Amino acid sequence: MTHSFLHLQPDKNLLQKVGTVGLVGLLVATAGGAGWIAARQDREPVAHAATEAASFRVKTALAQRNPVEADRILTGSVEAVDTTTLTSRVMGTIRELSVEEGDRVRAGDPIAFIDVADIQAQRNQAEASVPQAQASVSAAQSAYLAAQSQQNQARAFGVEAQAFRAEAQTRLDQAIAAHEAAKAQLQEAQANLEDAKLNQRRMAMLQADGAVSQSRLDEANTRLAMAEAQVEQVRSEIERRRSAIDQARTQIAQANAQVEQANAQVEQSQAQIDQAQAQVEQAQAGVRQAQAQVERTVADLDYGTVTAPFDGVITRKHTDVGAMAGAGQSIVTLESTDRLRFSVPVPESLVGQMRLGQPMTVRIDALDREVRGRVSQIVPSSDPRAHNFTVKIDLEPDNSVMPGMFGRLALTSQNREALMVPSEAIIERLGIQGVYVVRGNQAYFRSVVTGATHGDVVEIFRGVEEGDRVVLSPPDDLRDGSPVALTN
């Protein structure tokens, strides 16, 4: 549908204005026509008598409500799709600002240069701290290796102590076994000794009686001496085995002490290892921190040059050469002229007519011509007071269109109905605009307030109700209360 930018839809204010004008006109016309009405009443009996016998044959139509289609003109402005305010990311004095408002720049072009001498000094200091941090790492690693070596030695000592304890345990077991065997031998030797004593006494008695020879007694004495010697020998062996047992137990106790000492050294060295490991990690963190500081200062040095992120036009300068630039402080505003869009608030009653990708035509007042575009964005949130939705329309490339230009968008509105009657029913009697309404078989004049004409029908704001039957092209001699006969 082709929209006219000159055809504005009547809004509520317009209706109110028209109603006010109509009311004033009605009051004036009423005052002016009061004499006519009085005169008509004086002549009414005569007129009725003259026309009572004959009825006017008329055509009629119903007053009906119909939807009103009108163009709504929405106003908005052109804006850049790509717009940004370039800021400083470092602190320093602006040494050079090479652009002015209105200048065109390309992506990567230098915009401003900031004095970064302080940052350079910070970089030098950060670079000097890196070797110091690395030396701390080396010292911590050496301490870690030394602690590990001590732990390994303690573990080896513990292994040796455990082996020594095992050998001592073996000797203890052997000494105990030998001791038990010697005790058994002692019992046997003591039994032999008692037997030898008994035999020696018997032989001594027999020899005294002359029953046995001296040699037999000598043999018994020898046997007794040998038995006594064997008992002493076994007792000496038992003492020696007991001494071996005590010695083995002492060695086991010493070995246990050495094992405990080795375990304590292992635990101590482990604590040293953990401490050294923490120092290594801390030193490595210091290295990373120093390197990060170097990288940060290198980046800050690069931030000393502010460049254009895209092709565009400088629309505003926020500072000048010699001013102090701080982090986040605005320097210039850059807008792209290659990609422009038209931003317009759309009432919620009309936003349903728009869809993404829909072709639209925007009239730019400054250029006095239309520019084509497509709907690229419908912001899904309305202004709670105005109940408008913001719609973005991407415009086709046009070197004449600039950001900030005022524009108009025409949309067709079908959100209201109006009471309408055929335009041929409207007449004027003594300066009063009205229609004849049929009641029963009589016609009565009603003054009306009219609105816009739509084809062959006219909007009625006051004087007629929906469903009233109005006379079409009423005869000139038709009067208030005249009888009528319908021909349709």
JOQUI-V218213 format. One record per helix or strand of 3 or more residues. SS is the DSSP state (alpha for helix, beta for strand). FROM is the first residue (numbers start at 1). TO is the last residue. If there is no record, write none. Layout:
BEGIN
ss->SS from->FROM to->TO
ss->SS from->FROM to->TO
END
This chain:
BEGIN
ss->alpha from->12 to->32
ss->alpha from->34 to->51
ss->beta from->56 to->62
ss->beta from->64 to->80
ss->beta from->83 to->87
ss->beta from->92 to->97
ss->beta from->110 to->114
ss->alpha from->117 to->208
ss->alpha from->214 to->303
ss->beta from->305 to->307
ss->beta from->312 to->317
ss->beta from->330 to->335
ss->beta from->340 to->347
ss->alpha from->348 to->351
ss->beta from->359 to->364
ss->beta from->369 to->382
ss->beta from->388 to->395
ss->beta from->406 to->422
ss->alpha from->423 to->425
ss->beta from->427 to->429
ss->beta from->432 to->439
ss->beta from->442 to->447
ss->beta from->449 to->454
ss->beta from->457 to->462
ss->beta from->469 to->472
ss->beta from->482 to->486
END
